[in-house]
Amino acid sequence: MQSLAHIALVVKEYDEAIAFFTQKLGFSLVEDTILSPTKRWVLVAPPGSNGCQILLAKAANEEQ
């Protein structure tokens, strides 16, 4: 059986994206771990989800 664990989505700002997914779409914030001064590991999941989660990845530069 095949499955997905995470899907990465490039976002402009972490907190703005977290607010959108949790407040507007009702997703749960699964994890928010600081990896460095500029990077975080942020996972959100839709209500009732026990499978795939979205990894919110901040763009490294404007081209991303």
C-alpha positions as CSV (number, residue, x, y, z in Angstrom):
1,M,0.0,0.0,0.0
2,Q,1.3,3.4,-0.9
3,S,0.8,6.5,1.2
4,L,2.1,10.1,1.7
5,A,3.4,11.4,5.0
6,H,4.2,15.0,4.1
7,I,3.6,17.4,1.3
8,A,5.8,20.5,1.3
9,L,4.3,23.9,0.5
10,V,6.6,27.0,0.2
11,V,5.2,29.9,2.1
12,K,6.3,33.6,2.5
13,E,6.1,33.7,6.3
14,Y,5.6,30.9,8.8
15,D,3.3,32.7,11.2
16,E,1.1,34.0,8.5
17,A,0.7,30.5,6.9
18,I,0.1,28.9,10.3
19,A,-2.7,31.5,11.0
20,F,-4.3,30.8,7.6
21,F,-4.3,27.1,7.9
22,T,-5.4,26.9,11.6
23,Q,-7.8,29.9,11.8
24,K,-9.3,30.0,8.3
25,L,-9.2,26.3,7.3
26,G,-9.5,24.7,10.8
27,F,-6.3,22.7,10.4
28,S,-4.3,21.5,13.5
29,L,-0.8,22.7,14.2
30,V,1.0,19.4,14.6
31,E,4.5,20.6,15.1
32,D,6.5,23.9,15.1
33,T,10.1,23.3,15.8
34,I,12.9,25.9,15.4
35,L,15.8,24.5,13.4
36,S,17.9,27.7,13.0
37,P,17.4,31.4,13.3
38,T,15.7,31.4,9.8
39,K,14.2,27.9,9.5
40,R,11.4,26.0,11.3
41,W,9.8,22.6,10.9
42,V,6.1,23.4,10.7
43,L,3.5,20.7,10.1
44,V,-0.3,21.2,9.8
45,A,-3.0,18.7,9.2
46,P,-6.7,18.9,8.4
47,P,-9.3,18.1,11.1
48,G,-9.5,14.4,11.8
49,S,-6.5,13.6,9.6
50,N,-4.4,10.6,10.6
51,G,-2.3,10.5,7.4
52,C,-0.8,13.2,5.2
53,Q,0.4,16.5,6.7
54,I,1.5,19.7,5.1
55,L,5.1,20.9,5.8
56,L,5.2,24.7,5.6
57,A,8.6,25.6,4.2
58,K,9.7,29.2,4.2
59,A,11.2,30.4,0.9
60,A,14.9,30.9,1.1
61,N,14.8,33.8,-1.3
62,E,12.4,35.8,-3.5
63,E,12.9,33.4,-6.5
64,Q,11.5,30.5,-4.6
